[in-house]
Amino acid sequence: MKPTLHEQYLARQLEDPEFRARYALAREKVRLEMMLETLREHIEKEMDKKTLLSEVRKISKHLQKVAV
């Protein structure tokens, strides 16, 4: 299947190292925000401690991966 105009544009933009770095950081920021929102929701729903700790571990692993 032929790439869409958006996919073609993004591919051209990603050729620029500075853009590629900013794009990667923005994607990781969004992932982290989504993980934190899930944790917030679980806290508000008063989920059990095991579930909350699981979410905290996921966030911690994600941060370790990003920090490398």
N, CA and C atoms as an extended XYZ file, in Angstrom:
204
Properties=species:S:1:pos:R:3:atomname:S:1:resname:S:1:resid:I:1 pbc="F F F"
N         0.841       -1.173        0.000 N   MET     1
C         0.000        0.000        0.000 CA  MET     1
C         0.893        1.245        0.000 C   MET     1
N         0.490        2.230       -0.724 N   LYS     2
C         1.240        3.473       -0.852 CA  LYS     2
C         1.106        4.294        0.438 C   LYS     2
N         2.226        4.885        0.913 N   PRO     3
C         2.146        5.714        2.125 CA  PRO     3
C         1.269        6.941        1.903 C   PRO     3
N         0.584        7.344        2.972 N   THR     4
C        -0.254        8.541        2.894 CA  THR     4
C         0.641        9.774        2.818 C   THR     4
N         0.026       10.912        2.500 N   LEU     5
C         0.788       12.162        2.447 CA  LEU     5
C         1.386       12.474        3.824 C   LEU     5
N         0.623       12.199        4.856 N   HIS     6
C         1.128       12.430        6.221 CA  HIS     6
C         2.356       11.553        6.494 C   HIS     6
N         2.283       10.297        6.138 N   GLU     7
C         3.418        9.385        6.352 CA  GLU     7
C         4.635        9.830        5.550 C   GLU     7
N         4.422       10.293        4.327 N   GLN     8
C         5.528       10.786        3.512 CA  GLN     8
C         6.152       12.023        4.148 C   GLN     8
N         5.303       12.933        4.619 N   TYR     9
C         5.786       14.159        5.257 CA  TYR     9
C         6.587       13.826        6.515 C   TYR     9
N         6.046       12.928        7.335 N   LEU    10
C         6.740       12.542        8.563 CA  LEU    10
C         8.084       11.892        8.243 C   LEU    10
N         8.125       11.045        7.251 N   ALA    11
C         9.388       10.397        6.863 CA  ALA    11
C        10.431       11.447        6.463 C   ALA    11
N        10.009       12.467        5.724 N   ARG    12
C        10.940       13.528        5.327 CA  ARG    12
C        11.413       14.307        6.561 C   ARG    12
N        10.485       14.609        7.454 N   GLN    13
C        10.842       15.353        8.668 CA  GLN    13
C        11.822       14.560        9.534 C   GLN    13
N        11.620       13.236        9.623 N   LEU    14
C        12.462       12.393       10.472 CA  LEU    14
C        13.896       12.255        9.934 C   LEU    14
N        14.130       12.698        8.729 N   GLU    15
C        15.487       12.698        8.192 CA  GLU    15
C        16.350       13.741        8.890 C   GLU    15
N        15.724       14.753        9.472 N   ASP    16
C        16.430       15.803       10.205 CA  ASP    16
C        16.704       15.291       11.630 C   ASP    16
N        17.987       15.158       12.022 N   PRO    17
C        18.305       14.611       13.342 CA  PRO    17
C        17.703       15.398       14.508 C   PRO    17
N        17.668       16.717       14.394 N   GLU    18
C        17.097       17.533       15.473 CA  GLU    18
C        15.600       17.264       15.613 C   GLU    18
N        14.898       17.212       14.494 N   PHE    19
C        13.465       16.924       14.533 CA  PHE    19
C        13.230       15.527       15.087 C   PHE    19
N        14.033       14.570       14.631 N   ARG    20
C        13.892       13.179       15.079 CA  ARG    20
C        14.029       13.081       16.600 C   ARG    20
N        14.981       13.820       17.168 N   ALA    21
C        15.195       13.802       18.617 CA  ALA    21
C        14.003       14.423       19.349 C   ALA    21
N        13.523       15.561       18.863 N   ARG    22
C        12.373       16.215       19.501 CA  ARG    22
C        11.119       15.361       19.385 C   ARG    22
N        10.953       14.710       18.255 N   TYR    23
C         9.800       13.839       18.018 CA  TYR    23
C         9.831       12.651       18.984 C   TYR    23
N        11.004       12.055       19.142 N   ALA    24
C        11.139       10.917       20.058 CA  ALA    24
C        10.834       11.336       21.497 C   ALA    24
N        11.333       12.493       21.911 N   LEU    25
C        11.053       12.991       23.262 CA  LEU    25
C         9.561       13.264       23.456 C   LEU    25
N         8.930       13.828       22.460 N   ALA    26
C         7.497       14.119       22.550 CA  ALA    26
C         6.682       12.830       22.673 C   ALA    26
N         7.066       11.810       21.913 N   ARG    27
C         6.366       10.514       22.004 CA  ARG    27
C         6.516        9.909       23.390 C   ARG    27
N         7.721        9.973       23.945 N   GLU    28
C         7.949        9.417       25.279 CA  GLU    28
C         7.185       10.204       26.336 C   GLU    28
N         7.103       11.510       26.161 N   LYS    29
C         6.350       12.346       27.102 CA  LYS    29
C         4.881       11.933       27.101 C   LYS    29
N         4.320       11.718       25.924 N   VAL    30
C         2.919       11.307       25.816 CA  VAL    30
C         2.715        9.947       26.470 C   VAL    30
N         3.621        9.014       26.230 N   ARG    31
C         3.502        7.692       26.863 CA  ARG    31
C         3.520        7.802       28.381 C   ARG    31
N         4.437        8.608       28.905 N   LEU    32
C         4.538        8.789       30.350 CA  LEU    32
C         3.270        9.444       30.904 C   LEU    32
N         2.755       10.446       30.217 N   GLU    33
C         1.518       11.098       30.662 CA  GLU    33
C         0.357       10.110       30.693 C   GLU    33
N         0.283        9.223       29.712 N   MET    34
C        -0.783        8.223       29.682 CA  MET    34
C        -0.636        7.251       30.859 C   MET    34
N         0.593        6.849       31.153 N   MET    35
C         0.827        5.940       32.275 CA  MET    35
C         0.456        6.602       33.597 C   MET    35
N         0.810        7.866       33.750 N   LEU    36
C         0.465        8.595       34.970 CA  LEU    36
C        -1.045        8.769       35.100 C   LEU    36
N        -1.717        9.008       34.003 N   GLU    37
C        -3.177        9.143       34.037 CA  GLU    37
C        -3.825        7.828       34.461 C   GLU    37
N        -3.316        6.719       33.970 N   THR    38
C        -3.834        5.411       34.387 CA  THR    38
C        -3.647        5.228       35.885 C   THR    38
N        -2.467        5.583       36.381 N   LEU    39
C        -2.203        5.478       37.818 CA  LEU    39
C        -3.164        6.373       38.597 C   LEU    39
N        -3.364        7.601       38.144 N   ARG    40
C        -4.291        8.522       38.806 CA  ARG    40
C        -5.703        7.927       38.881 C   ARG    40
N        -6.139        7.361       37.760 N   GLU    41
C        -7.477        6.758       37.720 CA  GLU    41
C        -7.582        5.607       38.720 C   GLU    41
N        -6.544        4.797       38.790 N   HIS    42
C        -6.560        3.673       39.729 CA  HIS    42
C        -6.578        4.163       41.173 C   HIS    42
N        -5.871        5.238       41.449 N   ILE    43
C        -5.883        5.804       42.804 CA  ILE    43
C        -7.276        6.335       43.129 C   ILE    43
N        -7.879        7.056       42.178 N   GLU    44
C        -9.215        7.605       42.399 CA  GLU    44
C       -10.255        6.508       42.617 C   GLU    44
N       -10.078        5.376       41.932 N   LYS    45
C       -11.006        4.248       42.083 CA  LYS    45
C       -10.671        3.407       43.313 C   LYS    45
N        -9.642        3.844       44.043 N   GLU    46
C        -9.194        3.148       45.241 CA  GLU    46
C        -8.900        1.673       44.967 C   GLU    46
N        -8.137        1.451       43.902 N   MET    47
C        -7.731        0.089       43.543 CA  MET    47
C        -6.822       -0.454       44.640 C   MET    47
N        -6.652       -1.771       44.625 N   ASP    48
C        -5.837       -2.377       45.672 CA  ASP    48
C        -4.358       -2.015       45.508 C   ASP    48
N        -3.627       -2.194       46.580 N   LYS    49
C        -2.215       -1.805       46.631 CA  LYS    49
C        -1.383       -2.532       45.568 C   LYS    49
N        -1.697       -3.787       45.322 N   LYS    50
C        -0.951       -4.577       44.336 CA  LYS    50
C        -1.074       -3.961       42.937 C   LYS    50
N        -2.253       -3.524       42.578 N   THR    51
C        -2.481       -2.903       41.268 CA  THR    51
C        -1.725       -1.589       41.163 C   THR    51
N        -1.790       -0.787       42.236 N   LEU    52
C        -1.086        0.499       42.224 CA  LEU    52
C         0.420        0.302       42.104 C   LEU    52
N         0.956       -0.665       42.850 N   LEU    53
C         2.400       -0.936       42.776 CA  LEU    53
C         2.799       -1.422       41.389 C   LEU    53
N         1.932       -2.169       40.755 N   SER    54
C         2.203       -2.639       39.389 CA  SER    54
C         2.320       -1.459       38.433 C   SER    54
N         1.416       -0.489       38.567 N   GLU    55
C         1.469        0.707       37.720 CA  GLU    55
C         2.734        1.521       37.991 C   GLU    55
N         3.111        1.644       39.249 N   VAL    56
C         4.329        2.385       39.606 CA  VAL    56
C         5.548        1.682       39.006 C   VAL    56
N         5.574        0.357       39.063 N   ARG    57
C         6.694       -0.392       38.468 CA  ARG    57
C         6.776       -0.166       36.964 C   ARG    57
N         5.626       -0.141       36.300 N   LYS    58
C         5.603        0.101       34.849 CA  LYS    58
C         6.203        1.466       34.523 C   LYS    58
N         5.807        2.470       35.297 N   ILE    59
C         6.322        3.823       35.071 CA  ILE    59
C         7.820        3.859       35.327 C   ILE    59
N         8.257        3.208       36.390 N   SER    60
C         9.681        3.169       36.727 CA  SER    60
C        10.493        2.501       35.621 C   SER    60
N        10.008        1.373       35.108 N   LYS    61
C        10.708        0.678       34.018 CA  LYS    61
C        10.768        1.552       32.776 C   LYS    61
N         9.683        2.257       32.512 N   HIS    62
C         9.634        3.131       31.331 CA  HIS    62
C        10.673        4.240       31.475 C   HIS    62
N        10.749        4.852       32.651 N   LEU    63
C        11.721        5.926       32.882 CA  LEU    63
C        13.148        5.418       32.756 C   LEU    63
N        13.421        4.226       33.231 N   GLN    64
C        14.756        3.654       33.100 CA  GLN    64
C        15.118        3.449       31.643 C   GLN    64
N        14.150        2.988       30.858 N   LYS    65
C        14.378        2.761       29.424 CA  LYS    65
C        14.655        4.079       28.709 C   LYS    65
N        13.897        5.109       29.038 N   VAL    66
C        14.035        6.405       28.381 CA  VAL    66
C        15.354        7.073       28.773 C   VAL    66
N        15.757        6.893       30.014 N   ALA    67
C        16.959        7.565       30.532 CA  ALA    67
C        18.257        7.000       29.966 C   ALA    67
N        18.191        5.856       29.320 N   VAL    68
C        19.415        5.227       28.797 CA  VAL    68
C        19.971        5.953       27.636 C   VAL    68
